[in-house]
Amino acid sequence: VSYGISDMLLDFGFIFKNSNFGLSATYISEGYITDRDVVDSRLDFSNITIGVIYSFEISNSFTVDLKCQFGYVSSLYRLSGINDNSMDGKGLGIDFRSLIRYQLSKHWFLIGQCGYFYSDQMFKDIDNFHIQALNVGLGAGFKIR
C-alpha cells in the first residue's frame, strides 16, 4: 500500500449531438511513495489516455460522466530521490473514472471524481511490475458550449 498525489493536468470530453456518448482524452501526472523504509523512494508516472464517455443528467444542475480510457504510461522509479539512481519504465494503461459535475453557470462547473487506474510497467534493469491506483479528486471545469 502506498500513497501519493495525482494531478489531472488536462481532461477533455466531447459528447456527440443528440447522444449521451462521446470521446474523452486525459493527461495525468502522478507520484507515489513506494518504500517507507527508503528515504525519497518514489514512483512518478504520466499517462495520456483516450476513450469513450457516457454522460447523463440527474437534475438541471448535476451531470454524471462515466469514462473508460486506454493509453500510454511512462514512469520514473526513483530508488532514493536521486536522478542518478532511477529507472525509466513504459507500458499501456487503463483508466476507469466516474465524475459528477455541478453546473455553476452556463460555462463553469465543479467536479467530484473517483477512479481506478492500472498499468503494467516494463523496466530495463529490474522486474516489470503492476501499478494500481484508486484516485479521488475535486476540481473545476469550463464548458465550451
C-alpha positions as CSV (number, residue, x, y, z in Angstrom):
1,V,0.0,0.0,0.0
2,S,1.3,3.4,-1.0
3,Y,0.1,7.0,-1.0
4,G,0.7,9.9,-3.3
5,I,-0.7,12.7,-5.4
6,S,-2.4,12.8,-8.8
7,D,-2.6,15.9,-10.9
8,M,-5.1,15.8,-13.8
9,L,-3.5,18.4,-16.0
10,L,-5.8,18.1,-19.0
11,D,-9.2,16.5,-19.3
12,F,-11.2,16.9,-22.5
13,G,-14.6,15.4,-23.3
14,F,-16.8,15.7,-26.4
15,I,-20.4,14.5,-26.4
16,F,-22.0,13.7,-29.8
17,K,-25.0,15.8,-30.7
18,N,-28.4,14.2,-29.6
19,S,-26.5,11.5,-27.7
20,N,-25.2,10.6,-24.3
21,F,-22.0,9.1,-25.7
22,G,-18.8,10.8,-26.7
23,L,-15.0,10.8,-26.7
24,S,-12.6,11.8,-24.0
25,A,-8.9,12.4,-23.5
26,T,-6.8,12.9,-20.4
27,Y,-3.3,13.8,-19.4
28,I,-2.4,12.9,-15.8
29,S,0.8,13.2,-13.8
30,E,1.1,11.1,-10.6
31,G,3.6,10.4,-7.9
32,Y,3.6,7.8,-5.1
33,I,5.8,6.8,-2.2
34,T,7.0,3.2,-2.9
35,D,9.0,2.2,0.2
36,R,8.7,3.9,3.5
37,D,12.0,2.4,4.7
38,V,14.0,4.2,1.9
39,V,14.2,8.0,2.1
40,D,12.5,9.5,-1.0
41,S,11.9,6.2,-2.8
42,R,9.0,7.0,-5.2
43,L,7.4,6.2,-8.5
44,D,6.3,9.1,-10.7
45,F,4.3,8.4,-13.9
46,S,2.5,10.3,-16.6
47,N,-0.3,8.9,-18.7
48,I,-2.1,10.0,-21.8
49,T,-5.3,8.2,-22.3
50,I,-8.2,8.3,-24.8
51,G,-11.6,6.5,-24.7
52,V,-15.3,6.7,-24.5
53,I,-17.6,8.8,-22.2
54,Y,-21.2,8.2,-21.2
55,S,-22.8,11.3,-19.8
56,F,-26.3,11.7,-18.3
57,E,-28.1,14.5,-16.3
58,I,-29.6,13.6,-12.9
59,S,-31.0,17.1,-12.5
60,N,-30.8,20.6,-14.1
61,S,-27.6,21.2,-12.1
62,F,-25.9,17.8,-11.8
63,T,-24.4,15.6,-14.6
64,V,-22.7,12.2,-14.2
65,D,-19.9,11.2,-16.6
66,L,-18.6,7.6,-16.9
67,K,-15.3,7.1,-18.7
68,C,-13.2,4.2,-19.9
69,Q,-9.9,5.2,-21.3
70,F,-6.7,3.4,-22.6
71,G,-3.3,4.8,-23.3
72,Y,0.4,5.1,-22.9
73,V,2.1,5.4,-19.5
74,S,5.7,6.4,-18.8
75,S,7.2,6.1,-15.4
76,L,10.3,7.1,-13.4
77,Y,11.2,4.9,-10.5
78,R,13.5,6.7,-8.0
79,L,15.2,4.5,-5.5
80,S,16.4,7.2,-3.2
81,G,15.3,10.5,-4.6
82,I,18.4,11.0,-6.7
83,N,18.0,11.1,-10.5
84,D,21.3,9.1,-11.0
85,N,19.7,6.2,-9.1
86,S,16.5,6.0,-11.2
87,M,15.0,3.9,-14.0
88,D,12.5,4.7,-16.7
89,G,9.6,2.4,-17.5
90,K,6.8,2.3,-20.0
91,G,3.7,0.4,-20.8
92,L,0.0,0.6,-21.5
93,G,-2.7,1.6,-19.0
94,I,-6.4,1.6,-18.5
95,D,-8.3,4.2,-16.5
96,F,-11.9,4.0,-15.3
97,R,-13.4,7.2,-13.9
98,S,-16.8,8.4,-12.7
99,L,-17.4,12.2,-12.4
100,I,-20.2,14.2,-11.0
101,R,-20.4,17.8,-12.3
102,Y,-22.3,20.7,-10.6
103,Q,-23.1,23.5,-13.1
104,L,-22.3,26.9,-11.6
105,S,-23.1,28.9,-14.6
106,K,-23.5,28.5,-18.4
107,H,-19.8,27.6,-18.8
108,W,-18.3,26.9,-15.4
109,F,-18.8,23.8,-13.2
110,L,-17.4,22.0,-10.2
111,I,-16.2,18.3,-10.4
112,G,-16.0,15.5,-8.0
113,Q,-14.5,12.3,-9.2
114,C,-13.2,8.8,-8.3
115,G,-11.5,6.2,-10.4
116,Y,-9.3,3.2,-10.8
117,F,-6.0,3.2,-12.8
118,Y,-4.0,0.1,-13.8
119,S,-0.8,-0.3,-15.9
120,D,1.9,-2.9,-16.4
121,Q,5.3,-1.1,-16.4
122,M,8.3,-2.6,-18.2
123,F,11.8,-1.6,-16.9
124,K,15.1,-2.4,-18.5
125,D,17.1,-3.3,-15.3
126,I,14.5,-4.6,-12.9
127,D,11.5,-6.8,-12.9
128,N,8.3,-5.4,-14.5
129,F,5.6,-4.5,-12.1
130,H,1.9,-3.5,-12.0
131,I,0.7,-0.1,-11.0
132,Q,-2.8,0.1,-9.4
133,A,-4.2,3.4,-8.1
134,L,-7.5,4.5,-6.6
135,N,-7.9,8.2,-7.3
136,V,-10.3,10.7,-5.7
137,G,-10.4,14.3,-6.7
138,L,-12.1,17.7,-6.8
139,G,-11.8,20.4,-9.4
140,A,-13.3,22.9,-11.7
141,G,-14.1,22.9,-15.4
142,F,-15.1,25.0,-18.3
143,K,-17.7,24.0,-20.8
144,I,-17.3,25.5,-24.3
145,R,-20.9,25.1,-25.5
